[in-house]
Amino acid sequence: MKKLNEFNIVIAGIGGQGVLTLAFILAEAALKQGYDVKTSELHGLAQRGGAVSSHVRFGKKIYSSLVMECEANLIIGLERLETLRACYYSSKENGTAIVFDTFSVVPILVSVFKEKYPSLEETEKILKEFSNKVYPLEATEIAKKEIGNGIYSNILLLGYAFGLGLIPLERKNLEEAIREVIPEKYLNENLKAFDLGIRKAKSS
Amino acid sequence: MKVLEKEGKKVILLGNEAVVRGALESGVTFVSTYPGTPASEIGDTFFQISKNFGIYFEYSTNEKVALEAAAGAALSGLKALVAFKNFGLNVASDSLFPLPYLGVKNLVIVVSDDVNCWSSAQSEQDSRLYSYIANIPMLEPSDPQECKDLTKLAFEISEKFEIPVLLRLTTRVSHTRGLVKLGKIIEGIKKGVFKKDKQKFFNLLPNILKMHEKVLEKMEKIKEFSEKSKANFVLKGKGDFGIIASGVSFNYLMEAMSDLKIKFPVLKLGITNPLPENKIKIFIKGLKKLLILEELEPILEERVKAIAKDCNPRIKIYGKDVVPRVGEINEEIVISAIEKIAGIKFKLNHASLEVYKKRYKEVEIPKRPPLMCAGCPHRATFFATKRAMKELGIEVACGGDIGCYMLGVYPPLEVEDFLVSMGAGEGIIHGISKSTKQKAIAFIGDSTFFHAGIPALINMVFNKSNTLVIILDNRYTSMTGHQPHPGTGITGFGEETKAIKIEDLVKACGIENVKVIDPFNVNEMVLAIKEFLMKDGVCVIIAKRECQLMAVRRKKKEGLKIPKFEVDQSKCNKCGFCLNEFACPAIYEENGEYKINPEVCTGCAVCFQICPVKAIRVRE
C-alpha cells in the first residue's frame, strides 16, 4: 500500500458505546502499518451518557490530534444523532465517507423538552449534503441478531467501513490490533463482528 | 501494560501515561495525587503498577496534602511526583510557595489545565502564572513523547538546582495518544533519611529574605540552563515573520505550516520559566513580525514584548489580538491568525467549505449533555429534595459542589443553584443562611467532604448556622473513575485500611441531628429532609448508597440478579411523570407510551415508588 501523508478519522457516539475502543484499534493498526499516529479523546464526566467523539489521525508525520472542520476522510457514527453532530468534520470536497449505525438513543432532554429528534430519512438527507459517500447500516440490530449482543456494533461497523474500502490499512493489521485491544473474554465475538461487517459490505 | 514495555520499543501512550513512564525512567519512588480530570490517569496508572514496582503511591485526602506528602518524601531523599488538575494547584498553593525556599529537590509537580472546560471545570484557569509568582521552573510538553522526555528533564532540573519543578499539561496534551520511544526504567531509592538542617529549613526572619534571594539566584542559573536546553529549539524558515509557540499550540502550528506548504522561522519553547531570554533575542533580531501562539492568558506575549523592547523595538508582536483568549485554539485559528498577519488568503479555506460551515450551523441537533446514570442514587436524593421543598411550599437556597452530582443543575431536577469549588457549597450556603431568613441546603459528595468539606461544616457549627447539609455518600470518588477515598476502606496501594465513617465525624463536630438514609427509600428521604429543614441549627443527612455503576459491576461479578422494572400499560395513565420529573435514562416515550429499557434499567426501584398511579412493576 502507498504511504499516505495523512488520514483523518472521526468516531462519534455516546459514552459507553465503545468509541475509544475503536480509536485504540485504529491507532494500533496504523502503527503496525508504519504510520505516525495521534488520537484525541475526552475523559471523566463527559462520558456519563453524553456525546463522545474521538479523533484518529495517521500519516507520515502527525503533530495535532484534532481533525479540522470539513477535513475528515472517514466518519464512523455509532448512533444516528451523533453521526449528524459529526458532519461538522465532513465535506464533499475532501471526499469524506460516513459510515453509521442507524440505531438511535433519544437524549432524555429531547423527551423532557419535546425537542425534535431527526428521523432516519431526515438524517440521511442532511448527511448527503455533506458527503457523497453515506453508508447507513443497522449495525446494532445485526449484532444483536447474529452475534447475540448489540454492543458489538462498533467492531461490526469497523468491518463494514473496511469492507467498503474506506480504511487504508491492511486487514491483518486491523485484526491484530483487535486482538491486542479487546480482552480475551470478548475476542471471539469481536473478531466475528469484524468479519460479519466485511461480509455485509461485500454483499451490499 | 504498554507503559511498562521494554526499553527501545515504540508504543502508543496517552500523554498522562507518558508522564508515568518518564517518572519511572527517572527512578521515581513516591507518588501522590488527588484524582481530577484531566490529570486522573497519572494516579490511576500508578495505582495499577506501584505495588509490583515497590513504588509508594497514595490517593491523598486533597491536593494540598498530596503535595506536602510528596515534599516530605523528597526531603527524605526519594524522587517524588505529585499530580493534580488545575484547581488542585489552587488548593495546594499554600504549601507550594515556601517549597523553593527550602531547596526541595527531586520533586516534580504535574498540573493539568482544562482549557475549554471539557472536564466539568468552573473556570478556565491558566495555571502557568503560579510558576512565575512562586519562582518554580515550568516545563510544557506538546505531545506524549515530550510528556515523557520533559518529565525526565523536570526531575533532572529539580535534582541539579535543588528546586521543585512544575510540569504543565493541558487537556489536549494529557488526553492525546501518540508514539513514544521508551527508555530504561530506573530503580530508585525506596527508603531515605530525613536530615535535620537548621540553616536550610529555617524559613523565618531574618533567614527568610536570604532564602528568597537564593531562589532568585537559582532561577538565574536555570535560565542559563534553559538557554542551552534542547527543549527550547528553533526551526529555520523563510522571511521576516516568525512564530513562538509552546504546548499544544506548537502542534497546530506545525500542521498549519504543512497544510499551507510554507515554513516560517519557529521558536518552540519547552521550558517556559525561566525563559531563554538570549535565545528569544537572537530569534527575533531580524524579524519584522512575530506571532505568539498560546492558549488562555497572554503570558508569553507580555514577557516576549518586554524582551523585544531592548533588542528589536520596531518588531510588531501579535498575540491575543489574533488568537482568542477564551477557549482552545486549533489549526483553523492558527491559519486565520497567519492570514491576518501575513495579509494573504490561503487557498485552503476555499469558498465551498464556507458553505458547509454555514450549513452546519443551521442544522438543529439536540444536545446530549452528560447524565446521571440509570439508578444513580444522586438522582433519587435530588428528586426527594425537590419533593420535600414542594410539600413544605418553601423556596430553599441549594448549594452544589464538585462531583457527578453537579449534574443536578440540569433540568428537570435543577436542584442546585450554584457551583464554585470543592467544599464551597457548604461555605457559601452558610453565608446565605446567616444573611437571609431563607432555608438552606448544602449538597456535598463523600470524597469532596473529606477533601474540603470538614472545615466548612465545623464553621457552621462554630458560628451557629441554620443549615441542612446533605452528604451524598456513594463510597468512591466516582466522577473521576471510582478511586478510593478515606471512607472507602482501601488505600492507593490496594490494601485494606480503616474506613472513616462520615456519621462519626459529623457527630464528633457536635451535630446532633444526623441521619443516615438510603436514597432509594424515597419516602424516608423526603420525610427526613422536611423534618430537618424545619429544625434550627446544623442538621446532616448522609445519603448513603454505593455508586450504581460499581454496584452493578459487583453484582454481576457475584452472579447476583439485577431486577428490571417495566410499565404496566393497562395501569399507566400516560401522565409522563416518570420521564419528565425523574428523567432516568432507562425511561423513554414511544408513540405516546412510556416504557423502560430493560438493557438500561439497573433495578433501583425509585420509579416504582414515585409513579402516581402505581403502574410500574418488576419485570418477570
Interface residues (C-beta under 8 A of the other chain):
Chain A: I14 G15 A23 F24 A27 E28 L31 D36 V37 K38 T39 S40 E41 L42 H43 G44 L45 A46 Q47 R48 G49 G50 A51 K61 I62 Y63 S64 S65 L66 M68 E69 C70 L81 E82 L84 R85 C87 Y88 S90 S91 E93 V106 P107 I108 L109 V110 S111 V112 F113 E115 K116 Y117 P118 I126 E129 F130 G150
Chain B: K10 I12 T37 P38 S40 E41 W118 S119 S120 S142 D143 T171 R172 H175 T176 R177 G178 L179 V248 F250 N251 Y252 M254 E255 S258 N330 E331 E332 H350 S352 L353 Y356 K357 R359 Y360 V363 E364 I365 P366 K367 R368 P369 P370 L371 M372 C373 C404 L407 Y410 P411 P412 M479 T480 G481 L579 N580 A583 P585 Y588 E589 E599
